Amino acid sequence: MDTIDKNLLQLLQEDTKKTTKELSLKLNLSVTAVYERIKKLEREGIIDKYVALLNRNKIDKGFVVFCHIKLIQHSKDFLTKFESEVVKLDEVLECFHVSGDYDYILKICVKDMEEYREFMVTKLTTLNHIGSTHSTFMIGQVKNSTAFVL
């Protein structure tokens, strides 16, 4: 990956709706060269996918919870089973297997505390092998970025 690829990726991370013509003007390349570079970055898996980032407050998902999960046991079977079940929960946007006092941290977005309680009672706590949970609620967002600095 050369400097031009890095600059191209920075521009795409800021706004993927820019046309190849707009990108070519910023990078001083031909439209074809920009197109070919993008295709190469996609083929190599550097560009994973294109998405629309939604404003969670406008879609009634502004209540953000970080739920720390401790499993009752750390066997491969328990981990695999938990992971295969948690990925099916629409409210869970992110799930990280972590070290420390807890085994997993989930990022959950719902409408409000009432919806979170319903989620906990009817979905999350019904998953097998959960020993305990600890929930932390977002007060305010200081930084939220999807862009990597290259």
Contacts in CASP RR format, 6 or more apart in sequence:
PFRMAT RR
TARGET T0000
AUTHOR 0000-0000-0000
METHOD contacts of the structure
MODEL  1
MDTIDKNLLQLLQEDTKKTTKELSLKLNLSVTAVYERIKKLEREGIIDKY
VALLNRNKIDKGFVVFCHIKLIQHSKDFLTKFESEVVKLDEVLECFHVSG
DYDYILKICVKDMEEYREFMVTKLTTLNHIGSTHSTFMIGQVKNSTAFVL
1 46 0 8 1.000
1 150 0 8 1.000
4 27 0 8 1.000
4 29 0 8 1.000
4 37 0 8 1.000
5 37 0 8 1.000
5 41 0 8 1.000
5 46 0 8 1.000
6 150 0 8 1.000
7 26 0 8 1.000
7 27 0 8 1.000
8 23 0 8 1.000
8 27 0 8 1.000
8 34 0 8 1.000
8 37 0 8 1.000
8 38 0 8 1.000
8 41 0 8 1.000
9 41 0 8 1.000
9 46 0 8 1.000
9 47 0 8 1.000
9 148 0 8 1.000
9 150 0 8 1.000
10 147 0 8 1.000
10 149 0 8 1.000
10 150 0 8 1.000
11 18 0 8 1.000
11 23 0 8 1.000
11 26 0 8 1.000
11 27 0 8 1.000
12 18 0 8 1.000
12 23 0 8 1.000
12 38 0 8 1.000
12 47 0 8 1.000
13 146 0 8 1.000
13 147 0 8 1.000
13 148 0 8 1.000
14 147 0 8 1.000
16 50 0 8 1.000
20 31 0 8 1.000
20 34 0 8 1.000
20 35 0 8 1.000
20 38 0 8 1.000
21 31 0 8 1.000
23 29 0 8 1.000
23 34 0 8 1.000
24 30 0 8 1.000
24 31 0 8 1.000
24 33 0 8 1.000
24 34 0 8 1.000
27 34 0 8 1.000
29 37 0 8 1.000
38 47 0 8 1.000
41 47 0 8 1.000
53 146 0 8 1.000
56 62 0 8 1.000
56 64 0 8 1.000
56 109 0 8 1.000
60 111 0 8 1.000
61 109 0 8 1.000
61 110 0 8 1.000
61 111 0 8 1.000
62 109 0 8 1.000
62 110 0 8 1.000
62 111 0 8 1.000
63 109 0 8 1.000
63 110 0 8 1.000
63 111 0 8 1.000
63 112 0 8 1.000
63 113 0 8 1.000
63 115 0 8 1.000
63 116 0 8 1.000
63 137 0 8 1.000
63 138 0 8 1.000
64 107 0 8 1.000
64 108 0 8 1.000
64 109 0 8 1.000
64 137 0 8 1.000
64 138 0 8 1.000
64 141 0 8 1.000
65 106 0 8 1.000
65 107 0 8 1.000
65 108 0 8 1.000
65 109 0 8 1.000
65 110 0 8 1.000
65 116 0 8 1.000
65 135 0 8 1.000
65 136 0 8 1.000
65 137 0 8 1.000
65 138 0 8 1.000
66 105 0 8 1.000
66 106 0 8 1.000
66 107 0 8 1.000
66 108 0 8 1.000
66 135 0 8 1.000
66 136 0 8 1.000
66 137 0 8 1.000
66 138 0 8 1.000
67 105 0 8 1.000
67 106 0 8 1.000
67 108 0 8 1.000
67 124 0 8 1.000
67 133 0 8 1.000
67 134 0 8 1.000
67 135 0 8 1.000
67 136 0 8 1.000
68 101 0 8 1.000
68 102 0 8 1.000
68 104 0 8 1.000
68 105 0 8 1.000
68 106 0 8 1.000
68 133 0 8 1.000
68 134 0 8 1.000
68 135 0 8 1.000
68 136 0 8 1.000
69 82 0 8 1.000
69 102 0 8 1.000
69 103 0 8 1.000
69 104 0 8 1.000
69 105 0 8 1.000
69 106 0 8 1.000
69 130 0 8 1.000
69 131 0 8 1.000
69 132 0 8 1.000
69 133 0 8 1.000
70 101 0 8 1.000
70 102 0 8 1.000
70 103 0 8 1.000
70 130 0 8 1.000
70 131 0 8 1.000
70 132 0 8 1.000
70 133 0 8 1.000
70 134 0 8 1.000
71 78 0 8 1.000
71 79 0 8 1.000
71 82 0 8 1.000
71 103 0 8 1.000
71 104 0 8 1.000
71 129 0 8 1.000
71 130 0 8 1.000
71 131 0 8 1.000
72 78 0 8 1.000
72 129 0 8 1.000
72 130 0 8 1.000
72 131 0 8 1.000
73 129 0 8 1.000
74 103 0 8 1.000
78 128 0 8 1.000
78 129 0 8 1.000
79 97 0 8 1.000
79 103 0 8 1.000
81 128 0 8 1.000
81 129 0 8 1.000
82 104 0 8 1.000
82 127 0 8 1.000
82 128 0 8 1.000
82 129 0 8 1.000
82 130 0 8 1.000
83 95 0 8 1.000
83 97 0 8 1.000
85 127 0 8 1.000
85 128 0 8 1.000
86 92 0 8 1.000
86 95 0 8 1.000
86 104 0 8 1.000
86 106 0 8 1.000
86 127 0 8 1.000
87 95 0 8 1.000
89 119 0 8 1.000
89 123 0 8 1.000
89 124 0 8 1.000
91 108 0 8 1.000
91 109 0 8 1.000
91 110 0 8 1.000
91 119 0 8 1.000
91 123 0 8 1.000
92 106 0 8 1.000
92 107 0 8 1.000
92 108 0 8 1.000
93 107 0 8 1.000
93 108 0 8 1.000
93 109 0 8 1.000
94 106 0 8 1.000
94 107 0 8 1.000
95 104 0 8 1.000
95 105 0 8 1.000
95 106 0 8 1.000
95 107 0 8 1.000
96 104 0 8 1.000
96 105 0 8 1.000
96 106 0 8 1.000
97 103 0 8 1.000
97 104 0 8 1.000
98 104 0 8 1.000
98 105 0 8 1.000
102 134 0 8 1.000
106 124 0 8 1.000
108 116 0 8 1.000
108 119 0 8 1.000
110 116 0 8 1.000
110 119 0 8 1.000
116 135 0 8 1.000
120 133 0 8 1.000
120 135 0 8 1.000
124 130 0 8 1.000
124 133 0 8 1.000
125 133 0 8 1.000
END
